Amino acid sequence: MGAKITLPFLLLFFTTIGIAQTRRQVQGKISVSNASPSNVLILNLNTEEEARSNSEGLFVISVQPDDILVFSSENLDYMRKLIEVSDYQKSEITIEMTSKLIVLNEVEIIDNKSYNAVDLGILQKPAKSYTPMERKLQTAGDFKPIHLLGLLGGSLQLDPIFNAINGKTKRLKKEIILERNARRLEEFNEFLTENDLIKEVKVSPDNVSEFVYFVLEKEEFKKLLESKDRSKMIFYLIEQHSEFTIKANSDEKK
């Protein structure tokens, strides 16, 4: 009698666990009252799966209950979302984000006496370097209305028009952003280790990845990473960690 009761119970128990641990794709929508919801980076901290929102703020990502999603964008305030059972069951989530307050930095003019190819008359203007993805975009052509003026001279370029129609140009632009973020992340990992963030910035080991994504697209972070000034970077990260902690605590209370 006891075996007949125990077996179905165990089957139900393990079936329930299996269902609870199965991730499924959910449809998400980001809304912003006074800015565009496009190109927001969505990261599942539990699986490290990434997604990007489209021009309407829509995205798709795999989740299960208790997963944590973080949302970051150059023009929007960072936020995170804990996936609840109701989100999982409905297979859809709605995220409301706010635009960042843009503060203009003081402009300092420095008399730079160093020589370059422009000063020496070799080039008329500084040469621009391109990443592999940027070179693909240059090859594909970025269509602009001014290209239509080529009709007057009989030299209209068709590639930019075709690529704009089939979505290739838009896709390449998104891939360029992902490429730049990946390169910046790799550069930062070489500049400061995870151990540095834990010991000097006092970031919890469980929050290192989330914190790095929190600062990755901030303009001040980009400038400090380019300058390679370790002391200023550490000071900046300590300030940002304080803001990150306040934001995380605020999101948990919602």
Secondary structure, DSSP 8 states (H G I E B T S, - for coil): -HHHHHHHHHHHHHHHHHHHT--EEEEEEEEESSS--TT-EEEETTT--EEE--TTSEEEEEE-TT-EEEEE-SSB--EEEE--HHHHHHTEEEEEE-B-----------------TTTTTS-SS------HHHHHHHHH----GGGGGHHHHT----HHHHHHHHTHHHHHHHHHHHHHHHHHHHHHHHHS-HHHHHHTS---GGGHHHHHHHHTT-HHHHHHHHHT-HHHHHHHHHHHHHHHHHHHHHHHH-
